Amino acid sequence: MADVPQDISRLSPDKLVLGFSRSKILMGIGIAVAVHVVFLLATSVTYIRDRWIDPEGAVKRKAAQIEARQAEEAKAAAASEKAAAAKRPAEAARPTAPDARSPEEARRDTPVMKGITELPKKGEIPKAPDGLGISIDETNR
């Protein structure tokens, strides 16, 4: 005959939980902790090197970075000044229109801005807005 199941009431509590105590949960937790430790160490290499192994070298590297950044900024400023100097004669030669307006002033004349900013006439009741506050027809202008 096949294995006859044992009566659970005859087994001790230790034997009942024996399968759970031998499970691989402890191995999984150990692997997770090991992966976290390796990840933290890998992402902290520069911090460990700069704080504990070579603090003097860290100061020198920081100074070199600052000098390189200042040189880069000076080069960029010189290039932008050179471009601005080259642009000035071209701007002086171009005639300026007497009615040249800024983009903000030009936007004031659009139908959308007029619809937003103009007030109703005295005694006029504005139409009730829909759920969005505007109608779909107003968005297509």
BAKE-706758 format. One record per residue (C-alpha): residue number from 0; residue in one letter; x, y, z. Coordinates in pm, whole numbers, plus 32768, in hexadecimal, padded with zeros to 4 digits. Example, Ala and Ser with C-alpha at 12.3 -4.5 7.8 and 13.67 -1.06 7.14 Angstrom:
// BAKE-706758
 num residu east north   up
   0      A 84CE  7E3E 830C
   1      S 8557  7F96 82CA
//
This chain:
// BAKE-706758
 num residu east north   up
   0      M 8000  8000 8000
   1      A 805D  8169 7FDB
   2      D 80E4  8230 80F9
   3      V 7FE1  8255 8201
   4      P 7FCD  83BD 827C
   5      Q 8031  83E0 83E3
   6      D 7F3F  8463 84DE
   7      I 7F99  85CF 851E
   8      S 7F2C  85B9 8687
   9      R 803D  84B8 86C5
  10      L 8157  859C 8649
  11      S 8209  8690 872A
  12      P 8207  8805 86DA
  13      D 8379  87F9 868A
  14      K 833F  86F5 857E
  15      L 8220  87BE 84ED
  16      V 82F5  88F7 84B5
  17      L 842B  8838 844E
  18      G 83E5  8877 82DC
  19      F 83D8  89EF 8312
  20      S 8519  89FD 83DA
  21      R 85D8  894D 82C7
  22      S 8556  8A35 81B9
  23      K 8634  8B13 80E6
  24      I 85BA  8C59 8182
  25      L 86F9  8C89 824B
  26      M 87CB  8C54 8115
  27      G 86F5  8D52 8058
  28      I 871C  8E53 816D
  29      G 8893  8E18 8173
  30      I 88AD  8E4B 7FFB
  31      A 87DD  8F8A 800E
  32      V 88B9  9018 8122
  33      A 89F3  8FBD 805F
  34      V 896E  9066 7F22
  35      H 891A  91A1 7FE6
  36      V 8A72  91AE 8089
  37      V 8B1F  9182 7F38
  38      F 8A46  9290 7E99
  39      L 8A87  9387 7FB5
  40      L 8BFD  9349 7FA6
  41      A 8C02  936D 7E2B
  42      T 8B4D  94BA 7E34
  43      S 8C22  953E 7F53
  44      V 8D7B  9502 7EBC
  45      T 8DC7  9673 7E7E
  46      Y 8D46  96D8 7FD6
  47      I 8E1C  95D1 8081
  48      R 8F4C  9632 7FB2
  49      D 8F1F  97A8 7FF3
  50      R 8ECD  978A 8166
  51      W 8FA6  966F 81E9
  52      I 90AE  9608 80ED
  53      D 9128  974A 8049
  54      P 9097  988D 80DE
  55      E 91BB  9962 805F
  56      G 918A  98E1 7EFE
  57      A 901A  9937 7F16
  58      V 906F  9AA1 7F63
  59      K 915A  9AAD 7E37
  60      R 9056  9A0E 7D51
  61      K 8F4E  9B06 7DC7
  62      A 903B  9C2B 7D86
  63      A 9087  9BA5 7C29
  64      Q 8F11  9B86 7BE1
  65      I 8ED5  9CED 7C50
  66      E 8FF2  9D6E 7B76
  67      A 8F74  9CAA 7A4A
  68      R 8E13  9D2E 7A7E
  69      Q 8E90  9E96 7A99
  70      A 8F5F  9E6C 795C
  71      E 8E2E  9DE0 78A9
  72      E 8D55  9F02 791E
  73      A 8E5B  9FFF 78B1
  74      K 8E6F  9F5B 775B
  75      A 8CF4  9F5C 7739
  76      A 8CE2  A0C9 77A4
  77      A 8DEB  A127 76A4
  78      A 8D32  A06A 7593
  79      S 8BE6  A10F 75E9
  80      E 8C8A  A267 75F2
  81      K 8D26  A223 749F
  82      A 8BD3  A1B6 7414
  83      A 8B2C  A2E9 74A7
  84      A 8C36  A3CB 740F
  85      A 8C02  A329 72BA
  86      K 8A8A  A354 72DB
  87      R 8A8F  A4C6 7337
  88      P 8AF1  A54E 71DD
  89      A 89E5  A476 713A
  90      E 88DF  A502 7228
  91      A 8950  A668 71E9
  92      A 8932  A63B 706F
  93      R 87D2  A5AD 7087
  94      P 86C3  A6B8 7089
  95      T 85D4  A6A6 71AA
  96      A 8462  A6BA 7166
  97      P 83B2  A7D8 7219
  98      D 8290  A6F6 7279
  99      A 8369  A5DC 7301
 100      R 82BE  A551 7435
 101      S 832A  A458 7538
 102      P 8290  A2FC 7528
 103      E 81C1  A345 7661
 104      E 8124  A476 75BD
 105      A 80DE  A3B3 747E
 106      R 802E  A2A1 7545
 107      R 7F3C  A39A 75DE
 108      D 7E89  A3BE 7491
 109      T 7E3C  A24B 7464
 110      P 7CD0  A1DA 7488
 111      V 7D22  A0F6 75AB
 112      M 7DC4  A20D 7676
 113      K 7CA5  A2F8 7623
 114      G 7BAB  A1F2 7694
 115      I 7C65  A1C4 77D9
 116      T 7CA9  A32E 782F
 117      E 7B85  A3FA 77AA
 118      L 7A71  A44E 789D
 119      P 7900  A42D 784A
 120      K 783A  A565 77F9
 121      K 7773  A601 7910
 122      G 7636  A53A 794B
 123      E 76A9  A416 786F
 124      I 769D  A2C0 7913
 125      P 77AE  A1D9 7895
 126      K 7749  A07D 782C
 127      A 7777  9F6B 792E
 128      P 78B3  9EA0 78F4
 129      D 78A5  9D29 78D0
 130      G 7959  9C39 79BB
 131      L 7AB0  9C9A 7934
 132      G 7A73  9E0F 7946
 133      I 7A96  9E33 77CB
 134      S 79E2  9D9C 76A4
 135      I 7A82  9CCA 7599
 136      D 7A36  9DDA 7498
 137      E 7B0C  9ED3 7556
 138      T 7C3A  9DEA 754A
 139      N 7C31  9DCC 73CF
 140      R 7C5C  9F3E 7380
//
